Amino acid sequence: MTRPRILVVGAGFAGVECVRRLERKLGADEADVTLVTPFAYQLYLPLLPQVASGVLTPQSIAVSLRRSKKYRTRIIPGGAIGVDLKAKVCVIRTITDEIVDERYDYIVLAPGSVTRTFDIPGLTDHAFGMKTLAEAAYIRDHVISQLDLADASHDEAERAARLQFVVVGGGYAGTETAACLQKLTHAAVKRYPRIDPALIKWHLIDIAPKLMPELGDKLGSTAQNILAKRGIDISLGTSVAKAGPEEVTFTDGRVIPTRTLIWTAGVVASPLIATLGAETVRGRLVVGADMRMRGQDGVFALGDSAAVPDEAKGEEGAICPPTAQHAMRQGKHVADNVIATLRGGATTPYTHKDLGLVVDLGGTDAVSKPLGIELTGLPAQFAARGYHWAALRTNVAKVRVATNWTLNAIAGDDFVRTGFQARRAAKLKDFEYTNAYLSPEQVRAHVDGTERQD
């Protein structure tokens, strides 16, 4: 008899924790485990703003999945673009652009999320995202290049426009991105004697009435005051009406001349979920508390793409937020449930009480709420960095991050850009490949055609 085939889609927090747990708990001959991911590393997303600002190097938060020799999971380098639940086939586009079918007995869907965009004229053509390692590295290059280009320009209007930066999104990603990059430009401009530091202006806007409302009024206001004292202009109840190559129009009518629009206004479930033609909640696949898909045999989903009931809240209809701490714990728990199903046992519901929130604003500034305790300043910074450091999966990653933090604190930044700007400009639409997915009908037609050929 052939061994059961377990297919895990996605190498984020949820997918990797699931795979590692399966490898540790399954016998060598008990099942074959396969992981589908376009990149053979796990990205520690919460630290992307520090990569963009140069505090951390890109490889320090990209934890290799091929480093250990003891792991036996087969990695398919590519992205899942459709799933036929009836035929138990996952359609994959490999990195060589080949379409292949991967059959499974059990599938764990953890494809994560993509940047949430709206039908705003020019947005995907002119905005940058902050969701991938490539985007973070590219934004750093872009921001430093704006200082270089402003320094070289003889046109006062162009110089002023290049030194204005707009970040959309008042959540953790947007707030940390604006805070960390403002620190970068504030330090870098000292090396440009021809540039007036007063010309550098950062704008942080969000449609919500409060900054990071999950932190509570007190810490949210503290974070807002910290940013305002640094000179960051914060506009709440505001969004982007139109984006162009040289200016951004806000919904309140203001027009900001700028060459830098960074969009971090939330995330939505991976387009892969739509290929299933199944029930969703705000785009996230409906699953039970044990993360099994209703009415399907051997289908599990978790992380940002699944509406996992939040049992710890005790509120009807509450679902787990798309955070790293939930994804990591769901990954381990779903692995246990897959093993239980494979062995004929019973699955158990996922329950986890939120441990709190940490926000690193760069330097010695931070606001944190671990276990409900409100912290600011150095204690908050210690809690934020301590949490991130502990959450890194390998000792190698922990050493790299700690070394980067120490070196940056002692020596500062060299403000080096790597030359991405010599290439064609890459914007939000160029990084996440959201046009690669199939419709449910296309998936069915593809699988039926392949089966006829066989």
LOMAR-610114 format. One record per residue (C-alpha): residue in one letter; x, y, z. Coordinates in steps of 0.25 Angstrom, whole numbers, padded with zeros to 4 digits, always signed. Example, Ala and Ser with C-alpha at 12.3 -4.5 7.8 and 13.67 -1.06 7.14 Angstrom:
LOMAR-610114
A+0049-0018+0031S+0055-0004+0029
END
This chain:
LOMAR-610114
M+0000+0000+0000T+0005+0014-0003R+0006+0023+0009P-0004+0034+0011R+0000+0048+0004I-0001+0060+0013L+0000+0073+0005V+0003+0086+0012V+0001+0099+0004G+0009+0111+0009A+0022+0113+0017G+0017+0124+0026F+0016+0123+0041A+0005+0113+0040G+0010+0104+0029V+0024+0103+0034E+0020+0100+0049C+0010+0089+0043V+0021+0083+0035R+0031+0083+0046R+0021+0077+0055L+0017+0066+0045E+0032+0062+0043R+0034+0061+0058K+0022+0053+0061L+0020+0044+0049G+0027+0031+0047A+0036+0031+0035D+0027+0021+0028E+0014+0027+0033A+0012+0037+0022D+0019+0046+0011V+0019+0061+0014T+0020+0071+0003L+0021+0086+0004V+0017+0096-0007T+0024+0109-0006P+0030+0119-0016F+0042+0122-0007A+0049+0112+0002Y+0049+0120+0014Q+0040+0125+0025L+0038+0140+0026Y+0037+0147+0039L+0027+0157+0034P+0026+0166+0047L+0041+0170+0045L+0039+0175+0030P+0039+0190+0034Q+0053+0188+0041V+0058+0182+0028A+0052+0194+0020S+0059+0203+0029G+0073+0196+0029V+0073+0192+0044L+0072+0177+0040T+0078+0170+0027P+0068+0163+0018Q+0074+0149+0021S+0073+0151+0036I+0058+0149+0036A+0057+0139+0024V+0059+0125+0031S+0063+0115+0021L+0055+0102+0020R+0066+0094+0014R+0077+0097+0025S+0075+0085+0033K+0078+0071+0028K+0069+0063+0036Y+0056+0069+0031R+0049+0059+0021T+0038+0068+0015R+0038+0069+0000I+0038+0084-0005I+0031+0088-0018P+0036+0101-0022G+0024+0108-0027G+0010+0114-0023A-0003+0107-0022I-0013+0113-0032G-0025+0104-0030V-0031+0093-0022D-0041+0082-0027L-0047+0077-0014K-0055+0066-0021A-0043+0060-0029K-0033+0063-0017V-0024+0070-0027C-0016+0083-0024V-0012+0091-0037I+0002+0097-0036R+0010+0107-0044T+0024+0104-0042I+0035+0114-0042T+0038+0110-0056D+0024+0113-0060E+0020+0099-0062I+0006+0095-0058V+0006+0082-0050D-0005+0074-0042E-0001+0069-0028R-0011+0059-0022Y-0013+0058-0008D-0020+0050+0003Y-0020+0061+0013I-0018+0076+0010V-0014+0087+0020L-0017+0100+0014A-0009+0111+0019P-0006+0120+0007G-0006+0133+0016S-0011+0146+0011V-0009+0157+0001T-0009+0172+0002R-0023+0177+0002T-0026+0188-0009F-0038+0195-0014D-0043+0201-0027I-0035+0214-0026P-0030+0219-0039G-0015+0217-0040L-0013+0210-0027T-0007+0197-0032D+0002+0204-0043H+0008+0215-0034A+0008+0209-0019F+0018+0200-0012G+0014+0189-0003M+0020+0184+0010K+0017+0169+0010T+0029+0162+0004L+0044+0162+0006A+0046+0167-0008E+0037+0179-0005A+0044+0183+0008A+0058+0183+0001Y+0052+0190-0011I+0046+0201-0002R+0059+0203+0005D+0066+0206-0008H+0055+0215-0013V+0055+0223-0001I+0070+0225-0001S+0070+0228-0016Q+0060+0239-0013L+0070+0246-0005D+0080+0244-0015L+0071+0249-0026A+0067+0261-0018D+0081+0265-0015A+0084+0264-0030S+0072+0272-0035H+0072+0287-0038D+0057+0288-0039E+0052+0292-0025A+0038+0286-0028E+0044+0273-0031R+0053+0273-0019A+0041+0276-0010A+0033+0265-0016R+0044+0254-0015L+0045+0258+0000Q+0030+0255+0003F+0026+0241+0007V+0012+0235+0009V+0009+0223+0016V-0006+0218+0016G-0010+0209+0028G-0011+0212+0043G-0009+0198+0047Y+0004+0191+0052A+0010+0190+0038G+0007+0204+0034T+0011+0211+0047E+0024+0203+0049T+0027+0205+0034A+0025+0220+0035A+0033+0221+0049C+0045+0213+0044L+0046+0219+0031Q+0045+0233+0037K+0056+0230+0046L+0064+0225+0034T+0062+0238+0026H+0064+0247+0038A+0078+0240+0040A+0082+0240+0026V+0079+0254+0022K+0090+0258+0031R+0100+0253+0021Y+0093+0262+0010P+0098+0276+0013R+0090+0282+0001I+0077+0277+0006D+0069+0285+0016P+0064+0274+0027A+0051+0282+0028L+0047+0278+0014I+0046+0263+0018K+0031+0261+0021W+0025+0248+0025H+0010+0246+0024L+0002+0234+0031I-0012+0233+0027D-0023+0223+0031I-0038+0223+0029A-0040+0218+0043P-0043+0229+0054K-0032+0224+0063L-0017+0219+0061M-0016+0204+0065P-0029+0203+0072E-0026+0189+0077L-0015+0195+0087G-0026+0203+0094D-0028+0218+0095K-0016+0221+0104L-0005+0214+0096G-0011+0218+0083S-0010+0232+0087T+0004+0230+0092A+0008+0225+0079Q+0002+0236+0071N+0008+0246+0080I+0022+0240+0078L+0021+0240+0063A+0015+0254+0063K+0027+0259+0071R+0036+0254+0061G+0029+0262+0050I+0020+0251+0044D+0007+0257+0039I-0004+0247+0044S-0018+0249+0037L-0029+0239+0042G-0042+0237+0035T-0035+0239+0022S-0031+0230+0010V-0026+0231-0004A-0035+0236-0015K-0025+0235-0026A-0011+0232-0028G-0002+0237-0039P+0013+0236-0043E+0016+0249-0036E+0005+0252-0027V-0005+0246-0018T-0019+0252-0016F-0026+0249-0002T-0041+0247+0000D-0041+0261+0008G-0037+0268-0005R-0022+0270-0002V-0012+0267-0013I+0002+0263-0008P+0013+0264-0018T+0021+0251-0016R+0029+0239-0022T+0026+0230-0011L+0013+0224-0007I+0014+0212+0002W+0001+0204+0004T-0001+0195+0016A-0016+0197+0018G-0019+0182+0023V-0019+0169+0016V-0029+0159+0010A-0028+0144+0009S-0020+0138-0002P-0028+0137-0015L-0025+0122-0015I-0037+0121-0005A-0047+0126-0016T-0043+0115-0025L-0050+0105-0016G-0064+0111-0018A-0066+0109-0003E-0073+0117+0008T-0065+0128+0013V-0065+0139+0024R-0059+0152+0019G-0051+0144+0009R-0046+0134+0019L-0050+0120+0018V-0060+0115+0028V-0055+0104+0037G-0058+0097+0050A-0051+0100+0063D-0042+0088+0059M-0039+0095+0046R-0046+0084+0038M-0054+0089+0026R-0068+0086+0027G-0073+0075+0018Q-0060+0071+0013D-0051+0059+0016G-0037+0062+0020V-0037+0077+0017F-0031+0086+0028A-0029+0101+0027L-0023+0111+0036G-0015+0125+0038D-0019+0137+0030S-0028+0130+0020A-0037+0122+0030A-0048+0127+0039V-0044+0119+0051P-0053+0121+0062D-0047+0128+0074E-0051+0119+0085A-0044+0127+0096K-0052+0139+0094G-0065+0132+0097E-0073+0141+0087E-0082+0135+0077G-0076+0138+0063A-0063+0142+0068I-0051+0138+0059C-0036+0138+0061P-0029+0150+0056P-0019+0149+0045T-0006+0150+0054A+0007+0142+0055Q+0004+0137+0069H-0009+0130+0065A-0003+0125+0052M+0009+0118+0059R+0000+0111+0070Q-0011+0107+0059G+0000+0101+0051K+0004+0092+0062H-0010+0089+0066V-0015+0085+0052A-0003+0076+0051D-0008+0068+0063N-0022+0068+0057V-0017+0063+0044I-0009+0052+0051A-0021+0048+0059T-0030+0047+0047L-0019+0039+0040R-0018+0029+0051G-0034+0029+0053G-0034+0037+0066A-0042+0050+0069T-0038+0064+0066T-0038+0075+0077P-0042+0090+0076Y-0032+0101+0075T-0032+0110+0087H-0022+0121+0090K-0023+0134+0098D-0016+0146+0092L-0003+0149+0098G-0004+0164+0095L+0002+0173+0085V+0016+0179+0082V+0019+0191+0073D+0034+0195+0071L+0034+0210+0066G+0050+0210+0064G+0061+0215+0073T+0056+0214+0088D+0042+0217+0084A+0031+0206+0086V+0018+0203+0091S+0014+0189+0096K+0003+0182+0103P+0008+0168+0107L-0002+0160+0115G-0011+0173+0116I+0001+0181+0123E+0002+0195+0116L+0017+0199+0114T+0024+0210+0107G+0038+0214+0104L+0050+0205+0107P+0042+0195+0115A+0032+0194+0103Q+0044+0193+0093F+0050+0182+0102A+0037+0174+0102A+0035+0176+0087R+0049+0172+0083G+0049+0161+0093Y+0036+0155+0087H+0041+0156+0073W+0054+0150+0077A+0048+0138+0084A+0038+0135+0073L+0049+0133+0062R+0049+0119+0059T+0064+0116+0059N+0077+0119+0067V+0084+0124+0054A+0073+0134+0052K+0073+0139+0066V+0088+0141+0066R+0087+0149+0053V+0076+0158+0058A+0082+0160+0071T+0095+0164+0064N+0088+0173+0054W+0081+0180+0066T+0094+0182+0073L+0102+0186+0061N+0092+0196+0057A+0091+0202+0071I+0106+0204+0072A+0110+0208+0058G+0097+0213+0052D+0094+0211+0037D+0103+0213+0024F+0091+0217+0016V+0095+0208+0005R+0085+0204-0007T+0088+0192-0015G+0084+0197-0029F+0070+0193-0030Q+0066+0206-0035A+0074+0204-0048R+0063+0194-0052R+0049+0197-0057A+0041+0202-0045A+0033+0191-0038K+0021+0194-0031L+0010+0187-0022K+0004+0179-0034D+0018+0174-0038F+0021+0166-0025E+0009+0157-0021Y+0005+0151-0034T-0010+0151-0031N-0014+0150-0045A-0008+0135-0046Y-0020+0128-0039L-0030+0120-0046S-0045+0121-0044P-0053+0109-0039E-0058+0106-0053Q-0044+0107-0059V-0038+0097-0048R-0049+0087-0051A-0047+0088-0066H-0032+0086-0064V-0033+0074-0055D-0043+0068-0064G-0034+0070-0076T-0022+0064-0069E-0030+0052-0064R-0035+0049-0078Q-0020+0050-0083D-0016+0040-0073
END
